[in-house]
């Protein structure tokens, strides 16, 4: 029996309920938490409520703000490549944590059309997780496309992904304030809107 079950992504929700036939028994008496609004939405879509979502959508924030965890038994179903910050933070607060790796995130094999598109370069590269960023860098190195994407702006869904970019020698030009895909889209619009306005004003001055 668990006191809490913590979900870190919509994929964790999906694989947990798809793969764990006895999920109902595991859920008995447990409260449920999610790292962000999209994961909470995935839980609702699966027919389950969500008792807690941190105001800052990250594993570190969930570990720091989940209430009354001392002595609590907590299950964290996650990807095999998941970051340890959530479980480590909870253990540091006195919780008993079971990390359950229920799926793998693997590097995709791009089609020839996708490789050709990458060779054309990009204005901006968007990353929704540290793992996405790491896998993309590995792919670029394997395909020797470093120069093709060298001039692109780097957009990150939040500070954790931005920190991963920094560790990889990249500068995060755009970081979403709300750590969701909608927040990332808003950050992209805010980043490019002033440039569009400046270009329009320059055109008016010339004419």
Secondary structure by P-SEA (a helix, b strand, c coil): cccbbbbccaaaaaaaaacccccccccccbbbbbccaaaaaaaaaaccccccccccccaaaaaacccccccbbbbbbbcccccaaaaaaaaaaccbbbbbbcbbbbbbbccaaaaaaaaacccbbbbccaaaaaaaaaaaaaaccccccccbbbbbccaaaaaaaaaaccccccccccccaaaaaaaaaaaaaaaaaaaaaaaaaac
